[in-house]
Amino acid sequence: MKARGGVYEVFVFAEELARREGLIGDREDIRHLASAEARAFFSSYSIAVGSTGNLGLSVGVAARALGFEATVHMSSDAKPWKVERLRKLGVKVVQHEADYTTAVENARSAAEDDPAVYFVDDEQSRRLFLGYSVAASELVDQLQTFGVAVDADRPLFLYLPCGIGGAPGGVTYGAKKVFGDNAHCFFVEPVQSPCALVHMMSGSEELVSVYDVGLTNSTEADGMAVARMSAFVATVMRNMLAGVFTVDDASLFRWLLLAHEVQGLRLEPSAAAGFAGPGFIVKHPQGRAFCERLKLSDRLRQATHVVWTTGGSFVPQEQFDQFLEIAQASRSR
């Protein structure tokens, strides 16, 4: 998910900058943005972002591909292999001894002081959100390929891992535009980092942090270790989101292992969160109550459940082996 939003925002900024400065004309091939001339021009500008990892990777890769300088502000829980990968790409990584929210605030503050720096704001960016939303049209193509129809008698359930909310929010927005009331989108969050859950449940106009309710914001799902959700996403999702539920870290590793053994998937712990979805819908009292309230219970046999597994293809083999060891040790206990 993060790749769609990050790459889209970087390329939109690059196109706007190039057109404003006369580097490309209105009808000129957009591929000129990747030319040596364009790269030399972009090298005097920098793109900054705050991230725990995956958004930083997408923005850093796209920015460096076009010749921009790039700076990623990362929280203390960012995985070392992500930091190393970014630095090998020539991205400047600034690590903060604080959580994700503080990293974003520091990135925003640093960018405001320099007009040559463009800040990708994970908390407020409409461009990121729209980039994420295109995933819904890709899902349409995939479902059609497999002959899967979505309508009132055959509802669609989407289970989306959630950090700050931008990526799953964008996917939800796109899915609701495409499938309407036949799509039911759920955010899935770590037990100690459910920023969307605590804020949505509060009913407050002001953002509520997981720290406000005594949670630690500590999880192995580094991309989901967010204390406070995006205010923009919270507003958009208020009348679109079907619900939010949580999973513990042990379950993340269990599903990571099963996905690898059964389907050969290579996932990060955060990418395995959505596997909790079908069980929540059919077994948990709140899941069953949701289906009864919307009169979906008698249509569950015809429903399609989509588990959104995003993140993992870049994980180094040594790190992935460690994930598997943790999961296997937990299973043997």
MARTORMAR-9782 format. One line per field, with one value per residue (C-alpha): residue number from 1; x, y, z. Coordinates in nm, 3 decimals, decimal comma. Layout:
% MARTORMAR-9782
nr = (NUM:...);
east = (X:...);
north = (Y:...);
up = (Z:...);
END
This chain:
% MARTORMAR-9782
nr = (1:2:3:4:5:6:7:8:9:10:11:12:13:14:15:16:17:18:19:20:21:22:23:24:25:26:27:28:29:30:31:32:33:34:35:36:37:38:39:40:41:42:43:44:45:46:47:48:49:50:51:52:53:54:55:56:57:58:59:60:61:62:63:64:65:66:67:68:69:70:71:72:73:74:75:76:77:78:79:80:81:82:83:84:85:86:87:88:89:90:91:92:93:94:95:96:97:98:99:100:101:102:103:104:105:106:107:108:109:110:111:112:113:114:115:116:117:118:119:120:121:122:123:124:125:126:127:128:129:130:131:132:133:134:135:136:137:138:139:140:141:142:143:144:145:146:147:148:149:150:151:152:153:154:155:156:157:158:159:160:161:162:163:164:165:166:167:168:169:170:171:172:173:174:175:176:177:178:179:180:181:182:183:184:185:186:187:188:189:190:191:192:193:194:195:196:197:198:199:200:201:202:203:204:205:206:207:208:209:210:211:212:213:214:215:216:217:218:219:220:221:222:223:224:225:226:227:228:229:230:231:232:233:234:235:236:237:238:239:240:241:242:243:244:245:246:247:248:249:250:251:252:253:254:255:256:257:258:259:260:261:262:263:264:265:266:267:268:269:270:271:272:273:274:275:276:277:278:279:280:281:282:283:284:285:286:287:288:289:290:291:292:293:294:295:296:297:298:299:300:301:302:303:304:305:306:307:308:309:310:311:312:313:314:315:316:317:318:319:320:321:322:323:324:325:326:327:328:329:330:331:332:333);
east = (0,000:0,268:0,442:0,137:0,096:0,462:0,551:0,240:0,311:0,678:0,592:0,314:0,554:0,821:0,578:0,449:0,803:0,919:0,624:0,654:1,020:0,968:1,157:0,871:0,587:0,215:0,218:0,567:0,619:0,612:0,898:1,129:1,117:1,360:1,610:1,962:1,863:1,569:1,773:2,032:1,756:1,586:1,915:1,891:1,565:1,499:1,201:1,146:0,912:0,854:0,819:0,867:0,988:0,765:0,649:1,008:1,119:0,865:0,936:1,311:1,323:1,104:1,286:1,633:1,520:1,437:1,753:1,610:1,792:1,583:1,560:1,360:1,295:1,242:1,121:1,319:1,131:1,225:1,384:1,763:1,742:1,507:1,746:2,036:1,846:1,758:2,115:2,243:2,011:2,172:1,885:1,970:1,814:1,753:1,660:1,472:1,464:1,088:0,779:0,638:0,430:0,736:0,937:0,670:0,656:1,033:1,032:0,759:0,941:1,271:1,103:0,923:1,256:1,383:1,192:1,394:1,247:0,913:0,750:0,539:0,299:0,167:-0,080:-0,243:-0,152:-0,439:-0,193:-0,079:-0,443:-0,538:-0,231:-0,337:-0,695:-0,596:-0,546:-0,924:-0,926:-0,650:-0,862:-1,151:-0,928:-0,810:-1,162:-1,277:-0,983:-1,099:-1,463:-1,561:-1,870:-1,950:-2,311:-2,580:-2,602:-2,224:-2,069:-1,699:-1,507:-1,168:-0,924:-0,661:-0,358:-0,362:-0,089:-0,163:-0,455:-0,361:-0,300:-0,595:-0,808:-0,721:-0,800:-1,130:-1,218:-1,147:-1,336:-1,643:-1,639:-1,620:-1,836:-2,053:-2,245:-2,145:-1,791:-1,727:-1,382:-1,216:-0,894:-0,678:-0,438:-0,194:-0,334:-0,095:-0,114:-0,481:-0,476:-0,781:-0,977:-0,923:-0,996:-1,306:-1,446:-1,385:-1,618:-1,388:-1,319:-0,966:-0,736:-0,698:-0,364:-0,310:-0,105:-0,417:-0,581:-0,278:-0,142:0,230:0,239:0,486:0,457:0,668:0,453:0,674:0,468:0,165:0,331:0,146:0,008:-0,227:-0,414:-0,439:-0,704:-0,778:-0,831:-1,042:-1,279:-1,309:-1,351:-1,614:-1,901:-1,716:-1,537:-1,719:-1,511:-1,174:-1,040:-0,706:-0,461:-0,176:0,183:0,186:-0,098:0,089:0,380:0,149:-0,023:0,309:0,429:0,107:0,107:0,462:0,400:0,066:0,097:0,471:0,410:0,690:0,539:0,636:0,445:0,234:0,134:-0,018:-0,268:-0,559:-0,573:-0,764:-1,053:-1,267:-1,247:-1,355:-1,657:-1,787:-1,675:-1,643:-1,966:-1,903:-1,836:-2,157:-2,350:-2,222:-2,345:-2,683:-2,727:-2,662:-2,854:-2,543:-2,550:-2,741:-2,508:-2,173:-2,146:-2,143:-1,916:-1,560:-1,299:-0,985:-0,688:-0,462:-0,105:0,125:0,495:0,757:0,911:1,210:1,279:1,636:1,653:1,828:1,553:1,278:1,441:1,427:1,054:1,004:1,211:1,001:0,681:0,799:0,916:0,579:0,395:0,603:0,516);
north = (0,000:0,248:0,222:0,346:0,658:0,747:0,700:0,891:1,193:1,211:1,195:1,455:1,692:1,625:1,693:2,015:2,137:2,049:2,221:2,530:2,569:2,494:2,167:1,993:2,138:2,070:1,801:1,667:1,300:1,261:1,012:1,309:1,337:1,043:1,202:1,304:1,670:1,632:1,439:1,716:1,974:1,777:1,727:2,080:1,988:1,752:1,542:1,465:1,228:1,089:0,711:0,392:0,227:0,138:0,487:0,603:0,325:0,418:0,791:0,738:0,496:0,720:1,040:0,900:0,743:1,093:1,252:1,428:1,438:1,252:1,255:1,007:1,082:0,753:0,660:0,460:0,138:0,141:-0,186:-0,165:-0,337:-0,065:0,204:0,027:-0,019:0,351:0,458:0,230:0,415:0,743:0,852:1,052:0,881:1,079:0,860:1,001:0,854:0,883:0,734:0,774:1,084:1,271:1,165:1,312:1,635:1,673:1,605:1,863:2,122:2,071:2,099:2,423:2,597:2,521:2,621:2,369:2,081:1,921:1,741:1,429:1,454:1,113:1,274:1,519:1,446:1,419:1,305:1,007:0,921:0,932:0,728:0,461:0,462:0,336:-0,006:-0,048:-0,042:-0,302:-0,515:-0,492:-0,636:-0,918:-1,014:-1,013:-1,235:-1,492:-1,455:-1,307:-1,086:-0,829:-0,723:-0,712:-1,092:-1,139:-0,882:-0,800:-0,785:-0,610:-0,647:-0,373:-0,338:0,011:0,240:0,611:0,524:0,684:0,369:0,162:0,476:0,534:0,172:0,198:0,522:0,361:0,043:0,232:0,438:0,123:-0,123:0,111:-0,044:-0,392:-0,339:-0,363:-0,239:-0,309:-0,168:-0,415:-0,281:-0,417:-0,455:-0,193:0,047:0,080:0,452:0,436:0,225:0,451:0,767:0,636:0,497:0,823:1,028:1,322:1,591:1,614:1,323:1,068:0,892:0,532:0,676:0,857:0,522:0,360:0,161:0,130:0,164:-0,124:-0,389:-0,599:-0,461:-0,154:0,000:-0,002:0,142:0,472:0,649:0,893:0,848:1,101:1,364:1,389:1,013:1,003:1,260:1,082:0,737:0,835:0,728:0,479:0,239:-0,078:-0,123:-0,166:-0,462:-0,561:-0,851:-0,945:-0,984:-1,361:-1,396:-1,185:-1,428:-1,730:-1,605:-1,502:-1,862:-2,013:-1,782:-1,889:-2,261:-2,279:-2,011:-1,943:-1,578:-1,365:-1,119:-0,882:-0,923:-0,614:-0,757:-1,063:-0,869:-0,904:-1,282:-1,219:-1,079:-1,378:-1,522:-1,191:-1,173:-1,526:-1,596:-1,273:-1,138:-0,793:-0,937:-1,141:-0,840:-0,633:-0,892:-0,921:-0,544:-0,513:-0,834:-1,003:-1,322:-1,525:-1,405:-1,492:-1,815:-1,609:-1,336:-1,267:-1,199:-1,012:-1,015:-0,724:-0,853:-0,564:-0,548:-0,820:-0,854:-0,638:-0,817:-0,958:-1,336:-1,326:-1,105:-1,321:-1,632:-1,462:-1,399:-1,769:-1,874:-1,655:-1,797:-2,158:-2,114:-1,970:-2,259:-2,520:-2,382);
up = (0,000:0,099:-0,238:-0,431:-0,220:-0,182:-0,548:-0,661:-0,441:-0,542:-0,912:-0,883:-0,711:-0,973:-1,258:-1,102:-1,039:-1,389:-1,557:-1,340:-1,426:-1,796:-1,791:-1,974:-2,177:-2,146:-2,414:-2,359:-2,269:-1,891:-1,918:-1,964:-1,584:-1,574:-1,816:-1,719:-1,762:-1,525:-1,269:-1,265:-1,213:-0,934:-0,750:-0,609:-0,433:-0,145:-0,040:0,328:0,509:0,857:0,865:1,061:0,743:0,449:0,353:0,391:0,158:-0,109:-0,093:-0,072:-0,367:-0,587:-0,491:-0,553:-0,883:-1,009:-0,871:-0,566:-0,236:0,019:0,397:0,601:0,969:1,147:1,493:1,743:1,661:1,290:1,183:1,127:0,787:0,661:0,780:0,609:0,283:0,267:0,334:0,059:-0,180:-0,082:0,142:0,454:0,755:1,073:1,367:1,664:2,012:2,011:1,849:1,499:1,576:1,702:1,397:1,168:1,369:1,349:0,976:0,920:1,129:0,946:0,604:0,695:0,742:0,391:0,073:-0,129:0,074:-0,013:0,280:0,230:0,522:0,622:0,863:0,622:0,260:0,014:-0,255:-0,053:0,016:-0,352:-0,445:-0,199:-0,329:-0,675:-0,518:-0,531:-0,912:-0,912:-0,680:-0,927:-1,199:-0,973:-0,871:-1,233:-1,328:-1,075:-1,172:-0,836:-0,837:-0,569:-0,516:-0,250:-0,235:-0,252:-0,016:0,002:0,330:0,334:0,626:0,621:0,850:0,999:1,128:1,100:0,874:0,542:0,338:0,465:0,455:0,090:0,003:0,190:0,009:-0,327:-0,242:-0,128:-0,448:-0,659:-0,463:-0,255:0,033:-0,083:0,053:0,427:0,524:0,859:1,001:1,197:1,461:1,724:2,074:2,213:1,916:1,817:1,735:1,506:1,752:2,054:1,857:1,678:2,003:2,187:1,967:2,035:1,777:1,917:1,837:2,114:2,161:2,269:2,555:2,676:2,753:2,915:2,622:2,543:2,162:2,164:1,892:1,656:1,374:1,333:1,052:1,280:1,591:1,576:1,882:1,709:1,381:1,100:1,170:0,798:0,766:1,083:0,933:0,597:0,752:1,006:0,779:0,557:0,787:0,892:1,206:1,378:1,574:1,726:1,714:1,946:1,830:1,886:1,635:1,381:1,388:1,381:1,065:0,913:0,953:0,818:0,516:0,439:0,488:0,303:0,035:0,021:0,110:0,249:0,495:0,771:1,100:1,023:0,684:0,850:1,063:0,821:0,863:1,185:0,983:0,882:1,232:1,380:1,151:1,210:1,569:1,768:1,924:1,779:1,434:1,444:1,573:1,281:1,032:1,203:1,214:0,838:0,763:0,624:0,829:0,569:0,292:0,449:0,249:-0,071:0,068:-0,047:0,220:0,114:0,351:0,258:0,291:0,217:0,303:0,313:-0,032:0,066:0,395:0,398:0,420:0,758:0,902:0,756:0,903:1,242:1,194:1,120:1,423:1,652:1,507:1,529:1,889:1,981:1,811:1,994:2,337);
END
